[in-house]
Each structure stands twice: as C-alpha cells, then as structure tokens.
Amino acid sequence: MDESVLGHRQRLRERFLKAGVDGLQDYEILEMILFSAHPRGDVKPIAKQLLLQFKTIGHVFKASPEE
C-alpha cells in the first residue's frame, strides 16, 4: 500500500480517537468503515462517491446491497 495512504489512515484514526465522530466529516466516517472492507488502496474516492449518490451518510447506511 502507498505510504501516503497509510499516513492518511493513521492521521484519520488519531483524529477519531481525539475528537470522536464529531471531529470527522461524513466521508471520513465512511472511509474508516471502508478501511476494513478494502484494506488496500485509497477509499476516499469511494466514500465521496457514496455521498454524491445517496446525499447523506444515513442514506448510505439505508441503501440496499444492490444499490
């Protein structure tokens, strides 16, 4: 995995540990969830695309697997 991706993931985890979810943007919360589903590579574009498609993080969670 690219060092910049590893560094980004680590910084995001540190911000989460310090501030909780209130310290993160919705796409960053989705990124953290996607880390385990997609352990290699940059998941930020996927998280942002999900929000573009579904508009809110709540709608992302309510989406069917087919969507």
C-alpha positions in Angstrom: 0.0 0.0 0.0 1.2 3.5 -0.8 2.8 5.3 2.1 0.6 8.4 1.7 -2.5 6.2 2.1 -1.1 4.6 5.2 -0.2 8.0 6.6 -3.7 9.3 5.8 -5.4 6.3 7.5 -3.2 6.8 10.6 -4.0 10.5 10.8 -7.7 9.9 10.4 -7.6 7.3 13.2 -5.8 9.7 15.5 -8.3 12.4 14.8 -11.1 10.0 15.6 -9.5 8.9 18.9 -9.1 12.6 19.9 -12.5 14.0 18.8 -14.8 11.1 18.1 -17.1 11.1 15.1 -18.0 14.8 15.7 -14.4 15.6 14.6 -14.8 13.9 11.3 -16.6 14.7 8.0 -19.2 12.2 6.8 -16.9 11.0 4.0 -14.2 10.4 6.6 -16.5 8.3 8.7 -17.3 6.2 5.7 -13.6 5.9 4.9 -13.0 4.5 8.4 -15.7 1.9 7.8 -14.4 1.1 4.3 -10.8 0.5 5.6 -11.7 -3.0 6.8 -13.7 -3.8 3.7 -11.0 -2.6 1.4 -7.7 -2.9 3.3 -5.5 -1.8 0.4 -5.7 1.4 -1.5 -7.4 4.7 -1.2 -11.1 4.6 -0.2 -11.7 8.3 -0.1 -13.0 8.4 -3.7 -15.4 5.6 -2.9 -16.6 7.4 0.3 -17.2 10.6 -1.6 -19.0 8.8 -4.5 -21.3 7.2 -2.0 -22.2 10.5 -0.5 -22.7 12.0 -4.0 -25.1 9.2 -4.9 -27.0 8.9 -1.7 -26.7 12.5 -0.4 -26.3 11.7 3.4 -24.5 9.2 5.4 -27.8 7.9 6.8 -29.0 7.2 3.2 -25.7 5.3 2.5 -26.5 3.1 5.5 -30.1 2.5 4.4 -29.1 1.6 0.8 -29.8 -1.9 -0.3 -26.8 -4.1 -1.2 -27.9 -3.9 -4.9 -27.6 -0.1 -4.8 
